[in-house]
């Protein structure tokens, strides 16, 4: 997994993604403290009997934190007052709490665990999808067909675990503080069958239903529009409720993922998303398009 340099803080009361975002926030704060003191990563690593790369991973929020390491780093960075140390040490404890998805670690790639945590902590998720219906909108039957097509040699037990994980992720759209979700699907994702006709009909019906939720906005980029802004392929944009956590652009690859948080890079994807939203039919017109596809299925 490749990451940017400054990720940050959780939505209070969100047990799912909170630990991941707390880890990122703590790492970001430790980096700022180190840089303010003019201390190199190598020097910081030496102080906690670790390598420079370990400090880098800590500052990117990729690893868990030992309380002793955080205490030693704070001392090195000149943070001695309990009023300053206390909140950071508490953050370190909270960052090590395992998220719900850890129970699916047997079927969840390590590089995707971070995304699941961030997805659960986001206040706004915007996605563009080309290949298939986005995971947060898939029915159980469609999800099973996607898993079976993508990994045909899996046993039935592992297939069902992957489907269960996908359905569990969807709870972010129906929780008490449901995430706002804006999805643009390329029409190709709806025309490409996964499963039999009954599965595809059920998926289209589900999209019509879920698109009417107040926190969900669904649009379809139709073939009739021709070439459009999403030429680089699928991506996701995550926004968080705290001002000290920058937006993240997520690009999934075959065996890893790219997490971008540099303002100039994320901005390019935001512009693409805005053009896709502007050029696609409205949510109401999209439902009409979905009803038309349903009649043809």
Buried (B, 14 or more C-beta within 10 A) or exposed (E): BEBBEBBBBBBEEBEBBBBBBBBBBBBBBBBEBBEEEEBEBEBBBBBBEBEBEBBBBBBBBBBBBBEEBBBBBBEBBEBEEEEEBEEBBEBBEBBBBEBBBEEBEEBBEEBBBBBBBBBBBBBBBBBBBBBBBBBBBBBBBBBBBBBBEEEEEBEEEBBBBBBBBBBBBBBBBEEEEBBBBBBBBBBBBBEEBBBEEEBBBBBBBBBBEBBEEEBBBBBBBBEEBEEBBBEEEBBBBBBBBBEEBBBBBBBBEEEEBBBBBEEEEBEEBBEBBEBBBEBBBEBEEBBEBBEEBBEEB
